[in-house]
Amino acid sequence: MPANTTPCGPVTRRPAAARAGALVAAAVAIAAVALTVTVPAGAGASRVGADRLRTAAAEAAHVREARVQADRAQAAPVGADRVLVARVQADRAQAAPVGADRVRVARVQTAPVEADPVRVAPVQADRVGAEKVTEYPVTTAAGAAPAGITGGPDGALWFAEHGAGRIGRMTADGTVTDFPTSGPDTGPAAIVQGPDGALWFTETTAGRIGRITPAGLLTEFPLPTPDSGPLGITPGPDRALWFTEATGNRIGRITATGRITEYPVPTRDASPHSVAAGGDGALWFTELGGGKVGRITTAGRITEFPLPGKAGFPSGIAAGPGGMWLTASGGHAAFRIDRLGHLTRFPLPGADSLPSGITRGPDGHVWYTDQAGRIGRINATGTVTVFPVPDGADKVPLGLTAGPGRSVWFTELLGNAVGRVRARTG
């Protein structure tokens, strides 16, 4: 096992950080196109030996870090000094030609849009959850900036340390072990368990897809399109991994052997963000810049469904009761969409709400992270329950997943911690 393994207990409440810095970081995190919140990696944390790392192919020399600009001018302040909603522009470089044997061009159709396609759910009175939020610090690296998180085949939580270029592993008691990628600036973002029992993740800054076994053996696959900014990732029904290319404006597919296929998204500058497998045998993804939800079949056929104009910045997406569920920070809401494109809107509590990650919890309900400092749950009747995170607006809750102990586990991008909320029935 790696040397940098540290048992730790729950963190104690700390004084709030400077509000302005947290707001800027939260705005950038909404975009998550390159998750460019930059924090120094811990100097004292030891590295895993080079014998644990092998590279699948030589890294392309022209891969550079994708740049993200957060335009805050259009966002109205909420509660004087509360959270601002960022408008995001992705700086897209012209993609170099890719060999025809590596890329297939997708067939595209756009779904018809009804005059008023959104139904507003009768949301019940908001309740504040009594369940305790427990937080475990990531002690192996200062400024790790935990982003994506998933359950592993070993019963532990695995998460991407975007700020340190590492993949972390946490047991249910808070013991942290981490494994370095090929460099501190690779920018790991999203992570999932693959059908092969390994953990697969995106390296947004380096432009690669990574694979790591529970034993720590790492393989990295460079993408054929430079400056593509891979971001979201999910296992597909075809036993491949599907991912979004935020700055490349593509949906990608990678097999367990590393063969990559890319499908262009028809909407220009769509900034595809998150992707998840649906119950209909297709993959669904959000378009942060395009304001749409996309559906792609395993054959590469893409359909897009526009969201209403005020529901900007769709980000997280997950399968849940009745269809696919997604968060939209610009509309302070969650949406449910069925395979025909019919939308239902679920308003979320808090004028400062910035919903981001979303997942189906072990209780069968839909859970989401709110970068304003809350974890939320939406049950089948539309009742929203919120679980405040201590000093949460300064910590920026981001990714979440169902995990051990019938709990929902989440990352704190600036809090440098992983949190837990126990999911009770009802």
PANUNU-761981 format. One record per residue (C-alpha): residue number from 1; z, y, x. Coordinates in nm, 4 decimals. Layout:
<rs>
k = NUM; z = Z; y = Y; x = X
...
</rs>
This chain:
<rs>
k = 1; z = 0.0000; y = 0.0000; x = 0.0000
k = 2; z = -0.0544; y = 0.3604; x = 0.1159
k = 3; z = 0.2333; y = 0.5324; x = 0.2889
k = 4; z = 0.2425; y = 0.8345; x = 0.0591
k = 5; z = 0.4380; y = 0.6731; x = -0.2264
k = 6; z = 0.7202; y = 0.8744; x = -0.3745
k = 7; z = 0.9549; y = 0.7890; x = -0.6617
k = 8; z = 1.0503; y = 1.0930; x = -0.8649
k = 9; z = 1.2356; y = 1.1836; x = -1.1788
k = 10; z = 1.1602; y = 1.4340; x = -1.4524
k = 11; z = 1.1208; y = 1.7919; x = -1.3371
k = 12; z = 1.3635; y = 2.0579; x = -1.4419
k = 13; z = 1.2637; y = 2.3758; x = -1.6215
k = 14; z = 1.1456; y = 2.6359; x = -1.3715
k = 15; z = 1.1045; y = 3.0139; x = -1.4008
k = 16; z = 0.7686; y = 3.1195; x = -1.5433
k = 17; z = 0.4977; y = 3.1980; x = -1.2895
k = 18; z = 0.3137; y = 3.5279; x = -1.2990
k = 19; z = 0.1486; y = 3.5491; x = -1.6413
k = 20; z = -0.1766; y = 3.7006; x = -1.5196
k = 21; z = -0.2427; y = 3.4233; x = -1.2697
k = 22; z = -0.1842; y = 3.1552; x = -1.5315
k = 23; z = -0.4179; y = 3.3231; x = -1.7760
k = 24; z = -0.7018; y = 3.3395; x = -1.5256
k = 25; z = -0.6494; y = 2.9764; x = -1.4306
k = 26; z = -0.6410; y = 2.8711; x = -1.7956
k = 27; z = -0.9673; y = 3.0512; x = -1.8615
k = 28; z = -1.1376; y = 2.8789; x = -1.5702
k = 29; z = -0.9936; y = 2.5445; x = -1.6761
k = 30; z = -1.1482; y = 2.5796; x = -2.0219
k = 31; z = -1.4874; y = 2.5902; x = -1.8601
k = 32; z = -1.4039; y = 2.3072; x = -1.6218
k = 33; z = -1.7654; y = 2.3144; x = -1.5073
k = 34; z = -1.6406; y = 2.2904; x = -1.1535
k = 35; z = -1.2671; y = 2.3268; x = -1.2206
k = 36; z = -1.2557; y = 2.5878; x = -0.9478
k = 37; z = -0.8834; y = 2.6560; x = -0.9572
k = 38; z = -0.8202; y = 2.6432; x = -0.5816
k = 39; z = -0.4790; y = 2.5566; x = -0.4440
k = 40; z = -0.3848; y = 2.4325; x = -0.0963
k = 41; z = -0.3392; y = 2.0635; x = -0.0423
k = 42; z = -0.0041; y = 1.9484; x = 0.0928
k = 43; z = 0.0031; y = 1.9399; x = 0.4682
k = 44; z = 0.2759; y = 1.6788; x = 0.4870
k = 45; z = 0.1136; y = 1.4093; x = 0.2773
k = 46; z = -0.0264; y = 1.1238; x = 0.4810
k = 47; z = -0.3767; y = 0.9860; x = 0.4390
k = 48; z = -0.4846; y = 0.6305; x = 0.3710
k = 49; z = -0.6546; y = 0.4676; x = 0.6666
k = 50; z = -1.0271; y = 0.4917; x = 0.7062
k = 51; z = -1.0592; y = 0.1169; x = 0.6618
k = 52; z = -0.9941; y = 0.1697; x = 0.2896
k = 53; z = -1.3028; y = 0.3845; x = 0.2492
k = 54; z = -1.6681; y = 0.3000; x = 0.2457
k = 55; z = -1.9556; y = 0.5188; x = 0.1340
k = 56; z = -2.2274; y = 0.3743; x = -0.0889
k = 57; z = -2.5030; y = 0.6044; x = 0.0421
k = 58; z = -2.5406; y = 0.8967; x = 0.2779
k = 59; z = -2.4380; y = 1.2267; x = 0.1218
k = 60; z = -2.7281; y = 1.4618; x = 0.0578
k = 61; z = -2.7134; y = 1.7539; x = 0.3010
k = 62; z = -2.8058; y = 2.0055; x = 0.0369
k = 63; z = -2.5163; y = 1.9342; x = -0.2012
k = 64; z = -2.3142; y = 2.2502; x = -0.2391
k = 65; z = -2.0229; y = 2.3552; x = -0.4490
k = 66; z = -2.1144; y = 2.4630; x = -0.8025
k = 67; z = -2.0003; y = 2.8129; x = -0.8838
k = 68; z = -1.8346; y = 2.9131; x = -1.2071
k = 69; z = -1.7785; y = 3.2645; x = -1.3395
k = 70; z = -1.5329; y = 3.3291; x = -1.6206
k = 71; z = -1.6362; y = 3.6327; x = -1.8249
k = 72; z = -1.3124; y = 3.7483; x = -1.9827
k = 73; z = -1.4445; y = 4.0803; x = -2.1095
k = 74; z = -1.5464; y = 3.9428; x = -2.4487
k = 75; z = -1.2158; y = 3.7725; x = -2.5186
k = 76; z = -0.9650; y = 3.9628; x = -2.7261
k = 77; z = -0.6022; y = 3.9448; x = -2.6070
k = 78; z = -0.3677; y = 3.7494; x = -2.8279
k = 79; z = -0.0092; y = 3.8666; x = -2.8500
k = 80; z = -0.0547; y = 4.1419; x = -2.5884
k = 81; z = -0.0259; y = 3.9324; x = -2.2734
k = 82; z = -0.0968; y = 3.5853; x = -2.4045
k = 83; z = -0.3894; y = 3.3590; x = -2.3384
k = 84; z = -0.7485; y = 3.4818; x = -2.3214
k = 85; z = -1.0501; y = 3.2765; x = -2.4185
k = 86; z = -1.3067; y = 3.2707; x = -2.1420
k = 87; z = -1.6767; y = 3.2919; x = -2.1847
k = 88; z = -1.8440; y = 3.0859; x = -1.9179
k = 89; z = -2.1668; y = 3.1166; x = -1.7313
k = 90; z = -2.2729; y = 2.8303; x = -1.5043
k = 91; z = -2.4701; y = 2.9313; x = -1.1957
k = 92; z = -2.7404; y = 2.6686; x = -1.2026
k = 93; z = -2.9469; y = 2.6106; x = -0.8913
k = 94; z = -3.3006; y = 2.4840; x = -0.9275
k = 95; z = -3.2909; y = 2.1070; x = -0.9064
k = 96; z = -3.4931; y = 1.9384; x = -0.6345
k = 97; z = -3.7512; y = 1.6846; x = -0.7516
k = 98; z = -3.6128; y = 1.3354; x = -0.8025
k = 99; z = -3.8112; y = 1.0178; x = -0.7496
k = 100; z = -3.9728; y = 0.8775; x = -1.0639
k = 101; z = -3.8091; y = 0.5426; x = -1.0053
k = 102; z = -3.4663; y = 0.7044; x = -1.0277
k = 103; z = -3.5022; y = 0.9119; x = -1.3422
k = 104; z = -3.6292; y = 0.8431; x = -1.6908
k = 105; z = -3.7068; y = 1.1342; x = -1.9225
k = 106; z = -3.5326; y = 1.1083; x = -2.2578
k = 107; z = -3.6939; y = 1.1459; x = -2.5960
k = 108; z = -3.5306; y = 1.4313; x = -2.7824
k = 109; z = -3.4838; y = 1.5343; x = -3.1391
k = 110; z = -3.2772; y = 1.8137; x = -3.2897
k = 111; z = -3.0776; y = 1.7449; x = -3.6025
k = 112; z = -3.1466; y = 1.9681; x = -3.9015
k = 113; z = -2.8730; y = 2.2221; x = -3.9660
k = 114; z = -2.7464; y = 2.2849; x = -4.3164
k = 115; z = -2.6635; y = 2.6386; x = -4.4297
k = 116; z = -2.2893; y = 2.5657; x = -4.4194
k = 117; z = -2.2434; y = 2.2293; x = -4.2501
k = 118; z = -1.8674; y = 2.2524; x = -4.1937
k = 119; z = -1.5958; y = 2.1401; x = -4.4306
k = 120; z = -1.2480; y = 2.2778; x = -4.3647
k = 121; z = -0.9816; y = 2.0120; x = -4.3962
k = 122; z = -0.6745; y = 2.0877; x = -4.6071
k = 123; z = -0.4354; y = 2.1076; x = -4.3141
k = 124; z = -0.0735; y = 2.0609; x = -4.4106
k = 125; z = 0.2116; y = 2.2841; x = -4.2970
k = 126; z = 0.2465; y = 2.2743; x = -3.9219
k = 127; z = 0.5475; y = 2.0902; x = -3.7907
k = 128; z = 0.7176; y = 2.1047; x = -3.4539
k = 129; z = 0.7699; y = 1.7620; x = -3.3070
k = 130; z = 1.1183; y = 1.6521; x = -3.2130
k = 131; z = 1.0004; y = 1.4050; x = -2.9533
k = 132; z = 1.0992; y = 1.4963; x = -2.6006
k = 133; z = 0.8382; y = 1.6062; x = -2.3488
k = 134; z = 0.9144; y = 1.4501; x = -2.0116
k = 135; z = 0.7465; y = 1.5769; x = -1.6932
k = 136; z = 0.7036; y = 1.4034; x = -1.3585
k = 137; z = 0.5991; y = 1.6118; x = -1.0554
k = 138; z = 0.3167; y = 1.5064; x = -0.8268
k = 139; z = 0.5071; y = 1.5094; x = -0.4988
k = 140; z = 0.2436; y = 1.3594; x = -0.2688
k = 141; z = 0.0375; y = 1.6795; x = -0.2486
k = 142; z = 0.1243; y = 2.0422; x = -0.3135
k = 143; z = -0.1347; y = 2.2013; x = -0.5406
k = 144; z = -0.2903; y = 1.8683; x = -0.6413
k = 145; z = -0.4178; y = 2.0269; x = -0.9675
k = 146; z = -0.4147; y = 1.7069; x = -1.1767
k = 147; z = -0.7115; y = 1.7072; x = -1.4160
k = 148; z = -0.8419; y = 1.3885; x = -1.5804
k = 149; z = -0.6096; y = 1.0946; x = -1.6505
k = 150; z = -0.6512; y = 0.7383; x = -1.7778
k = 151; z = -0.4658; y = 0.4102; x = -1.8086
k = 152; z = -0.5428; y = 0.1533; x = -1.5415
k = 153; z = -0.5752; y = -0.2260; x = -1.5535
k = 154; z = -0.2451; y = -0.2490; x = -1.3645
k = 155; z = -0.0433; y = -0.0759; x = -1.6381
k = 156; z = -0.0165; y = 0.2486; x = -1.4395
k = 157; z = -0.1622; y = 0.5943; x = -1.5001
k = 158; z = -0.4493; y = 0.7039; x = -1.2760
k = 159; z = -0.5419; y = 1.0702; x = -1.2445
k = 160; z = -0.7801; y = 1.2971; x = -1.0555
k = 161; z = -0.6246; y = 1.5452; x = -0.8120
k = 162; z = -0.8874; y = 1.8145; x = -0.8235
k = 163; z = -0.7156; y = 2.0489; x = -0.5798
k = 164; z = -0.6435; y = 1.7877; x = -0.3129
k = 165; z = -0.9490; y = 1.5606; x = -0.3270
k = 166; z = -0.7389; y = 1.2562; x = -0.4124
k = 167; z = -0.6930; y = 0.9976; x = -0.6846
k = 168; z = -0.3332; y = 0.9559; x = -0.7955
k = 169; z = -0.1497; y = 0.6597; x = -0.9450
k = 170; z = 0.1756; y = 0.6959; x = -1.1379
k = 171; z = 0.3949; y = 0.4216; x = -1.2785
k = 172; z = 0.5894; y = 0.4663; x = -1.6012
k = 173; z = 0.9004; y = 0.5674; x = -1.4067
k = 174; z = 0.7198; y = 0.8505; x = -1.2277
k = 175; z = 0.6507; y = 0.6854; x = -0.8926
k = 176; z = 0.3386; y = 0.8466; x = -0.7434
k = 177; z = 0.0909; y = 0.6992; x = -0.4959
k = 178; z = -0.2369; y = 0.8625; x = -0.4097
k = 179; z = -0.5614; y = 0.7744; x = -0.2341
k = 180; z = -0.7865; y = 1.0305; x = -0.0621
k = 181; z = -1.1546; y = 1.0571; x = -0.1370
k = 182; z = -1.3929; y = 1.1331; x = 0.1491
k = 183; z = -1.2672; y = 1.4910; x = 0.1764
k = 184; z = -1.0150; y = 1.7397; x = 0.0351
k = 185; z = -1.2863; y = 1.9461; x = -0.1351
k = 186; z = -1.4705; y = 1.6783; x = -0.3335
k = 187; z = -1.3202; y = 1.8066; x = -0.6612
k = 188; z = -1.2306; y = 1.4929; x = -0.8608
k = 189; z = -1.2322; y = 1.5861; x = -1.2298
k = 190; z = -1.2483; y = 1.3107; x = -1.4959
k = 191; z = -1.1468; y = 0.9467; x = -1.4513
k = 192; z = -1.1767; y = 0.6311; x = -1.6655
k = 193; z = -1.1263; y = 0.2592; x = -1.6366
k = 194; z = -1.4605; y = 0.0847; x = -1.6011
k = 195; z = -1.5685; y = -0.2495; x = -1.7470
k = 196; z = -1.5348; y = -0.4010; x = -1.3992
k = 197; z = -1.1608; y = -0.3290; x = -1.3806
k = 198; z = -1.2028; y = -0.0431; x = -1.1314
k = 199; z = -1.1396; y = 0.3266; x = -1.1883
k = 200; z = -1.4494; y = 0.5482; x = -1.2004
k = 201; z = -1.4368; y = 0.9241; x = -1.1584
k = 202; z = -1.6525; y = 1.2322; x = -1.1125
k = 203; z = -1.6530; y = 1.4458; x = -0.7971
k = 204; z = -1.7624; y = 1.7791; x = -0.9382
k = 205; z = -1.7824; y = 1.9745; x = -0.6154
k = 206; z = -1.9345; y = 1.6993; x = -0.4011
k = 207; z = -2.1876; y = 1.5898; x = -0.6645
k = 208; z = -2.0881; y = 1.2232; x = -0.6604
k = 209; z = -1.9523; y = 0.9463; x = -0.8796
k = 210; z = -1.6565; y = 0.7643; x = -0.7286
k = 211; z = -1.5183; y = 0.4148; x = -0.7810
k = 212; z = -1.1765; y = 0.2977; x = -0.6676
k = 213; z = -1.0129; y = -0.0403; x = -0.7144
k = 214; z = -0.6427; y = -0.0747; x = -0.8031
k = 215; z = -0.5935; y = -0.1766; x = -0.4390
k = 216; z = -0.7403; y = 0.1555; x = -0.3207
k = 217; z = -1.0879; y = 0.0541; x = -0.2012
k = 218; z = -1.3140; y = 0.3557; x = -0.2512
k = 219; z = -1.6911; y = 0.3773; x = -0.2978
k = 220; z = -1.8831; y = 0.6999; x = -0.3592
k = 221; z = -2.2339; y = 0.7355; x = -0.5040
k = 222; z = -2.4228; y = 1.0637; x = -0.4440
k = 223; z = -2.6274; y = 1.1827; x = -0.7408
k = 224; z = -3.0040; y = 1.2231; x = -0.6959
k = 225; z = -3.0011; y = 1.5754; x = -0.8432
k = 226; z = -2.8399; y = 1.8351; x = -0.6141
k = 227; z = -2.5857; y = 2.0858; x = -0.7481
k = 228; z = -2.5427; y = 1.8746; x = -1.0602
k = 229; z = -2.1662; y = 1.9211; x = -1.1058
k = 230; z = -2.0706; y = 1.5838; x = -1.2598
k = 231; z = -1.7759; y = 1.6382; x = -1.4904
k = 232; z = -1.6980; y = 1.4027; x = -1.7804
k = 233; z = -1.7274; y = 1.0235; x = -1.7612
k = 234; z = -1.6822; y = 0.7276; x = -1.9972
k = 235; z = -1.7614; y = 0.3548; x = -2.0105
k = 236; z = -2.0562; y = 0.2778; x = -2.2364
k = 237; z = -2.1264; y = -0.0161; x = -2.4663
k = 238; z = -2.3851; y = -0.1387; x = -2.2125
k = 239; z = -2.1234; y = -0.1970; x = -1.9383
k = 240; z = -2.2456; y = 0.1073; x = -1.7477
k = 241; z = -2.0667; y = 0.4374; x = -1.6900
k = 242; z = -2.2040; y = 0.7507; x = -1.8560
k = 243; z = -2.1302; y = 1.1003; x = -1.7280
k = 244; z = -2.2164; y = 1.4651; x = -1.7820
k = 245; z = -2.3795; y = 1.6934; x = -1.5264
k = 246; z = -2.2415; y = 2.0366; x = -1.6086
k = 247; z = -2.4643; y = 2.2431; x = -1.3817
k = 248; z = -2.7504; y = 1.9924; x = -1.3683
k = 249; z = -2.7734; y = 2.0018; x = -1.7501
k = 250; z = -2.8161; y = 1.6260; x = -1.7712
k = 251; z = -2.6462; y = 1.3149; x = -1.8996
k = 252; z = -2.6215; y = 1.0465; x = -1.6334
k = 253; z = -2.5794; y = 0.6692; x = -1.6344
k = 254; z = -2.4602; y = 0.4591; x = -1.3420
k = 255; z = -2.4406; y = 0.0814; x = -1.3204
k = 256; z = -2.1710; y = -0.1118; x = -1.1374
k = 257; z = -2.4153; y = -0.1494; x = -0.8463
k = 258; z = -2.4741; y = 0.2247; x = -0.8219
k = 259; z = -2.8156; y = 0.2588; x = -0.9878
k = 260; z = -2.8364; y = 0.6059; x = -1.1471
k = 261; z = -3.0514; y = 0.7274; x = -1.4348
k = 262; z = -3.0516; y = 1.0889; x = -1.5568
k = 263; z = -3.1521; y = 1.2314; x = -1.8958
k = 264; z = -3.2166; y = 1.6071; x = -1.9319
k = 265; z = -3.0313; y = 1.7832; x = -2.2137
k = 266; z = -3.2871; y = 1.9717; x = -2.4265
k = 267; z = -3.0798; y = 2.2888; x = -2.4703
k = 268; z = -3.1092; y = 2.5116; x = -2.1659
k = 269; z = -2.7821; y = 2.5953; x = -1.9865
k = 270; z = -2.5931; y = 2.3684; x = -2.2251
k = 271; z = -2.3278; y = 2.2853; x = -1.9628
k = 272; z = -2.2529; y = 1.9330; x = -2.0919
k = 273; z = -1.8805; y = 1.8857; x = -2.0569
k = 274; z = -1.7091; y = 1.5713; x = -2.1886
k = 275; z = -1.8571; y = 1.2407; x = -2.3019
k = 276; z = -1.7163; y = 0.9478; x = -2.4995
k = 277; z = -1.8423; y = 0.6246; x = -2.6515
k = 278; z = -1.8652; y = 0.6184; x = -3.0311
k = 279; z = -1.8270; y = 0.3337; x = -3.2749
k = 280; z = -2.1987; y = 0.3544; x = -3.3500
k = 281; z = -2.3096; y = 0.2159; x = -3.0141
k = 282; z = -2.4102; y = 0.5579; x = -2.8796
k = 283; z = -2.2498; y = 0.8121; x = -2.6448
k = 284; z = -2.1377; y = 1.1532; x = -2.7711
k = 285; z = -2.0947; y = 1.4629; x = -2.5565
k = 286; z = -1.9987; y = 1.8285; x = -2.5888
k = 287; z = -2.2074; y = 2.1238; x = -2.4726
k = 288; z = -1.9678; y = 2.3906; x = -2.3506
k = 289; z = -2.2384; y = 2.6517; x = -2.2995
k = 290; z = -2.4715; y = 2.5372; x = -2.5777
k = 291; z = -2.2105; y = 2.5313; x = -2.8538
k = 292; z = -2.3327; y = 2.1909; x = -2.9696
k = 293; z = -2.2370; y = 1.8259; x = -2.9920
k = 294; z = -2.4868; y = 1.5790; x = -2.8506
k = 295; z = -2.5489; y = 1.2111; x = -2.9191
k = 296; z = -2.7405; y = 0.9897; x = -2.6769
k = 297; z = -2.8364; y = 0.6289; x = -2.7337
k = 298; z = -2.8273; y = 0.3749; x = -2.4525
k = 299; z = -3.2080; y = 0.4046; x = -2.4482
k = 300; z = -3.1775; y = 0.7762; x = -2.3701
k = 301; z = -3.2647; y = 0.9293; x = -2.7090
k = 302; z = -3.0771; y = 1.2591; x = -2.7560
k = 303; z = -2.9862; y = 1.4313; x = -3.0815
k = 304; z = -2.8010; y = 1.7648; x = -3.0898
k = 305; z = -2.5810; y = 1.9056; x = -3.3643
k = 306; z = -2.5020; y = 2.2798; x = -3.3461
k = 307; z = -2.1498; y = 2.3946; x = -3.4251
k = 308; z = -2.0905; y = 2.7024; x = -3.6380
k = 309; z = -2.1194; y = 3.0300; x = -3.4496
k = 310; z = -1.7476; y = 3.1038; x = -3.4285
k = 311; z = -1.6545; y = 2.7579; x = -3.2992
k = 312; z = -1.7545; y = 2.8272; x = -2.9409
k = 313; z = -1.6772; y = 2.6277; x = -2.6279
k = 314; z = -1.6609; y = 2.2649; x = -2.7426
k = 315; z = -1.4947; y = 2.0724; x = -2.4620
k = 316; z = -1.3039; y = 1.7462; x = -2.5121
k = 317; z = -1.4397; y = 1.4606; x = -2.7252
k = 318; z = -1.3049; y = 1.1194; x = -2.8274
k = 319; z = -1.3588; y = 0.8515; x = -3.0898
k = 320; z = -1.1060; y = 0.8620; x = -3.3717
k = 321; z = -1.0568; y = 0.7904; x = -3.7408
k = 322; z = -1.3738; y = 0.8711; x = -3.9333
k = 323; z = -1.5970; y = 0.9664; x = -3.6411
k = 324; z = -1.5909; y = 1.1615; x = -3.3179
k = 325; z = -1.3244; y = 1.4288; x = -3.2651
k = 326; z = -1.3687; y = 1.7303; x = -3.0411
k = 327; z = -1.1842; y = 2.0443; x = -2.9415
k = 328; z = -1.3299; y = 2.3954; x = -2.9580
k = 329; z = -1.1244; y = 2.6573; x = -2.7777
k = 330; z = -1.3273; y = 2.9495; x = -2.9105
k = 331; z = -1.2535; y = 2.8484; x = -3.2685
k = 332; z = -0.8882; y = 2.7482; x = -3.2134
k = 333; z = -0.9738; y = 2.4240; x = -3.3890
k = 334; z = -1.0521; y = 2.0567; x = -3.3706
k = 335; z = -1.3608; y = 1.9131; x = -3.5377
k = 336; z = -1.4570; y = 1.5727; x = -3.6646
k = 337; z = -1.8261; y = 1.4797; x = -3.6757
k = 338; z = -1.9820; y = 1.1700; x = -3.8275
k = 339; z = -2.3021; y = 1.0064; x = -3.7055
k = 340; z = -2.5099; y = 1.2162; x = -3.9464
k = 341; z = -2.3722; y = 1.5393; x = -3.8076
k = 342; z = -2.1376; y = 1.6286; x = -4.0939
k = 343; z = -1.8523; y = 1.8385; x = -3.9588
k = 344; z = -1.4938; y = 1.8816; x = -4.0706
k = 345; z = -1.2845; y = 2.1596; x = -3.9164
k = 346; z = -0.9120; y = 2.1270; x = -3.8526
k = 347; z = -0.7526; y = 2.4665; x = -3.7754
k = 348; z = -0.4841; y = 2.4427; x = -3.5080
k = 349; z = -0.1550; y = 2.6326; x = -3.5039
k = 350; z = -0.1094; y = 2.9346; x = -3.2813
k = 351; z = -0.3360; y = 3.2376; x = -3.2522
k = 352; z = -0.3340; y = 3.1748; x = -2.8772
k = 353; z = -0.4413; y = 2.8108; x = -2.9113
k = 354; z = -0.6828; y = 2.6868; x = -2.6427
k = 355; z = -0.7427; y = 2.3170; x = -2.7218
k = 356; z = -0.8986; y = 2.1178; x = -2.4403
k = 357; z = -0.8517; y = 1.7427; x = -2.3854
k = 358; z = -0.8458; y = 1.5014; x = -2.6799
k = 359; z = -0.7792; y = 1.1298; x = -2.7238
k = 360; z = -0.6718; y = 0.8678; x = -2.9754
k = 361; z = -0.3050; y = 0.7888; x = -2.9263
k = 362; z = -0.1306; y = 0.4524; x = -2.9445
k = 363; z = -0.0197; y = 0.5464; x = -3.2977
k = 364; z = -0.3819; y = 0.5715; x = -3.4153
k = 365; z = -0.3698; y = 0.9499; x = -3.4556
k = 366; z = -0.5677; y = 1.2105; x = -3.2622
k = 367; z = -0.3859; y = 1.3976; x = -2.9853
k = 368; z = -0.4981; y = 1.7062; x = -2.7944
k = 369; z = -0.3835; y = 1.9326; x = -2.5131
k = 370; z = -0.3425; y = 2.3040; x = -2.5740
k = 371; z = -0.3697; y = 2.5154; x = -2.2600
k = 372; z = -0.1401; y = 2.7699; x = -2.4219
k = 373; z = 0.1374; y = 2.5205; x = -2.3452
k = 374; z = 0.1506; y = 2.2573; x = -2.6179
k = 375; z = 0.0572; y = 1.8984; x = -2.6950
k = 376; z = -0.0673; y = 1.8452; x = -3.0503
k = 377; z = -0.1187; y = 1.5568; x = -3.2883
k = 378; z = -0.3386; y = 1.5422; x = -3.6005
k = 379; z = -0.2693; y = 1.2595; x = -3.8445
k = 380; z = -0.4955; y = 1.1112; x = -4.1110
k = 381; z = -0.3901; y = 1.3664; x = -4.3744
k = 382; z = -0.4611; y = 1.6618; x = -4.1454
k = 383; z = -0.0999; y = 1.7426; x = -4.0633
k = 384; z = -0.0719; y = 1.8991; x = -3.7175
k = 385; z = 0.2435; y = 1.8384; x = -3.5159
k = 386; z = 0.3005; y = 2.0360; x = -3.1964
k = 387; z = 0.5141; y = 1.9445; x = -2.8981
k = 388; z = 0.5916; y = 2.2485; x = -2.6800
k = 389; z = 0.5803; y = 2.1976; x = -2.3040
k = 390; z = 0.8526; y = 2.3981; x = -2.1243
k = 391; z = 0.6872; y = 2.7035; x = -1.9644
k = 392; z = 0.3666; y = 2.5354; x = -2.0763
k = 393; z = 0.1346; y = 2.8369; x = -2.0638
k = 394; z = 0.2004; y = 2.8628; x = -1.6912
k = 395; z = 0.1332; y = 2.4910; x = -1.6368
k = 396; z = -0.1955; y = 2.4534; x = -1.8327
k = 397; z = -0.1901; y = 2.1075; x = -2.0001
k = 398; z = -0.5422; y = 1.9691; x = -1.9562
k = 399; z = -0.6264; y = 1.5964; x = -1.9664
k = 400; z = -0.4492; y = 1.3278; x = -2.1703
k = 401; z = -0.4619; y = 0.9574; x = -2.2464
k = 402; z = -0.2740; y = 0.6840; x = -2.4280
k = 403; z = -0.0498; y = 0.5034; x = -2.1819
k = 404; z = 0.2469; y = 0.2732; x = -2.1306
k = 405; z = 0.5592; y = 0.2955; x = -2.3442
k = 406; z = 0.3646; y = 0.3858; x = -2.6601
k = 407; z = 0.3281; y = 0.7312; x = -2.5138
k = 408; z = 0.0625; y = 0.9956; x = -2.4676
k = 409; z = 0.0423; y = 1.1101; x = -2.1050
k = 410; z = -0.1061; y = 1.4414; x = -1.9964
k = 411; z = -0.1805; y = 1.6377; x = -1.6807
k = 412; z = -0.0619; y = 1.9866; x = -1.5919
k = 413; z = -0.3344; y = 2.1574; x = -1.3922
k = 414; z = -0.1084; y = 2.4304; x = -1.2494
k = 415; z = 0.2246; y = 2.2608; x = -1.3114
k = 416; z = 0.1301; y = 1.9942; x = -1.0545
k = 417; z = 0.2808; y = 1.7297; x = -1.2793
k = 418; z = 0.2085; y = 1.4544; x = -1.5281
k = 419; z = 0.3830; y = 1.4734; x = -1.8642
k = 420; z = 0.4675; y = 1.2267; x = -2.1384
k = 421; z = 0.5241; y = 1.2488; x = -2.5132
k = 422; z = 0.6415; y = 0.9395; x = -2.6964
k = 423; z = 0.4138; y = 0.8579; x = -2.9921
k = 424; z = 0.6177; y = 0.7536; x = -3.2940
k = 425; z = 0.4638; y = 0.6032; x = -3.6037
k = 426; z = 0.4147; y = 0.8204; x = -3.9086
</rs>
